[in-house]
Amino acid sequence: MNHAQLTALGRALRVLGEHGEALSADTPDARLHEVKADLRRALDLLEEGVTTAAPSTRCPEHPTGPVDESAPDLCLLCETRRRAARRAEFNGPPLPPEPTAPVPSRYGVRGDRPQPQQRWLPELWNGQAWQLCGTPRRDRREAELYIAAQRRGPRPAMAYRIVHEFTDYEVLRVWGTPVRVDIEPMGNL
């Protein structure tokens, strides 16, 4: 609810409060219709200002969370947490898992290593070494199109290449000629 809506709603509720103080047994019907119109106006303002759904629980942390009818605050998430705490209090802390001694290996266990994935790495020659340019691609054609776009760009590198990565690396294609460039401007004088 923005500031203008809050101001208008507060004004409408103050008018209703004044009507409530002025009510008596001999209030004319015209005055009651005026109260009814002011009450509708306040309800319309309130309807415009409320943008979120009505809370389904009485939980301040999860007001629109899932409902558990047996929980005191109707919140399933908090009640699940409370039940777990009571269960741990009653049963004691959970037992640690059975220790299994891993077999030491120089290269790790097969499950620790990711499976080899076939990728094409676009690389550029920066004057000293090949470096990755862009993200590795899953499709060779896509990698070649990326390098073609880089070569047409405003600042192309001296050379590009595509490296095929599977369980090993293999240079598939080279564009341009990589020439080693001395990074010192005067040639190390």
N, C-alpha and C positions, 0 to 999 in steps of 0.2 A: 504494500500500500504506500503510495507516494505522499508527499507532504500536503498537497492540495486536497487529496481524498481524505486524509486524516482530519484536516481543518474542517471540511464540509461535514464529515460525519460527527465530529465533536459539536459543531453548531447545531445540527439536527437533533442530537441527543439532549443538548441543553434546552432546546425548545420543548422537547417532550417532557423534560423534567419540570419546566414551568407549567405545562399543561397538567401534569400530575398533581402539582401543589394546588392548582386552582379548581380541581374537580370537587364537586359536592353532590348532594342528592338532587338539587334543583338545577343542575347544569342543562342548558337547552340542547336540543338535538343538533342544531347548527354547529355548536361548539364541539360536540362529539364527532361530527363529520370532519371538522378541521383537525381534530386529534388523529382521526383515522388516516387522513391524507398525510399529515406529518410523520406518522408512524410508517406508512408505506414508503415515503421519501427516504427515511432513515434506513429501512430494510433494503431499498434499491441501492443506496450508497454503499451499504455493507456488502451487498452481493457483487458490486463492481470491484470493490477493493480486495476481496478474498480471491486469491489466485491458486492456492494449493488445495489439495483434497483434505477433507476432514480427517483428523487423526483416527486411526482404527484401534489404537492402544492407548493406555494411560502412561506409557513409558516416555520419558523425556529424550532418551537416547535414540529410540526407534519408534517415532510416533505413527508412521505408516507401515510398520513392519508386519510380519505374519502374526495372526492372533492365536493365542492358546487360552481357551475359556477357563481352564483350571488355574491359571497364573493370577496372582493378585493384581498385577498391572496389565494383564491380558497380552503380554509380550512373549512370544514363543522363543525369541533369541535369548532374552535375559533369563527366562525360565530354564532353558537348556543349560545355560552356564551355571545357574544355581543348582540344578540337579547334578551336574557333573561334580560340583564342589561338595555337595552332600554325599555323593557316592564315594568320592575320594576320602572324605572324612570317616565314613563308615567302613570302607574296605581297606583303607590305608593307601599309601602311595603305590602306583603301578610298579610291577617288577621290571627291572632292566632286561632287555633282550639277551638271549644266550650269546655269550661272546664266541665268535668264530675267528680263529686265528687265520688271517689271510696269508697266503703263500707269497713271500717276497719275490718280486720279479723286477728285472731291470727295466722292462718296457711297460709295466702295468698290466692290469687284467683286461681282457678283451672288452668287457662291459664298460671300462673306463675310457676307452678310445672311441671316438666317433667313427661311424662307418664312412668309408671314402665316398666323396661326392664328386661328380664330374662337373667341373666349372671351367670357364674361359676367363682368364685374367687379362684385361687390357692394361698395357704398360707403356710408359713413355720414357725416352732417353733425356735425362736432365743435364747432360753434359759430363756427368761423372759416373752415373750408374743408371740401371733400369729401375723405375719406380712405378708403383701401381697408380693408375689414373682411373677414377671412377670405381664403381662397385663391381665385384666379380659377377659374371653373367652365367646363367644356366643354359643359354643357347648361343652357339657359335655365331650364327647370323646376326643376332642382336649385338654381340660384342663387335663384330666387324662394322655394323652400322654406326655404333657409338664412336669407333675410331675414325670412321669417315667423317662424321659430324665434327669431331675434334680437329681434324686436319683442315676443315673448311672454316674453323672458328677464327676469332680475331688474333689469337696468339698461339699458333700451332707449335708443337715441339719439333726438334730436329728429326726424330724418328719415333715410330710406334711399333709395338709388336703385340701379338696375342700368344699367351702361354696357356696350353691345355693342362689342366690340373686334374689328375685322377689319383691314383696311388703314387704317381710320380709327376714330374713336370716335363713338358715337351713344348718347345717353341714351334708354333705352327706357321706363322707368317710374320714378316718384318716389312714395314713401310719405311722408307728413308734409309740414311746411312748414319749409324751412331759414331760420332767423332768425339774423342776425349778432349774436353775444353779445360784449360787451366783456370782455376777460380781466382788466382791472383792477377790483378790487372797489368802489372809490369813483368810478369813472368818470374816472380821470386827474386828480384834483384836486390 
